[in-house]
Amino acid sequence: MADDKQNKEAMKEAIETLNQIATNHSTPKTIKKAITDLITDLNNNEYSLSVRANNTISLLDDVTQDPNMPSYVRTQLRQAVSKLESIRE
């Protein structure tokens, strides 16, 4: 079983990265909205950390397909996905 402290730290780092994207003025509005919704889902304690992380990874895959996505935002999203992928039960 993965260390709970490591999982929480990875979740915190992923949320911080997503917050940076959502608050960046050059991020398109549609992407900001999707990221903000994902942050809300990640902060919802109804499900375990790993379930929230896996759901978000799946949804981020759809978000990265947006043709309006700047390349630097896509890179930041990949960083967040990497953190979320490290979360295990």
Buried (B, 14 or more C-beta within 10 A) or exposed (E): EEEEEEBEBBBEBBBEBBBBBBEBEEBEEEBBEBBBBBBEBBEEEEEEBBEBBBBBBEBBEEBEEBEEBBEEBBEBBEBBBBBBEBBEE
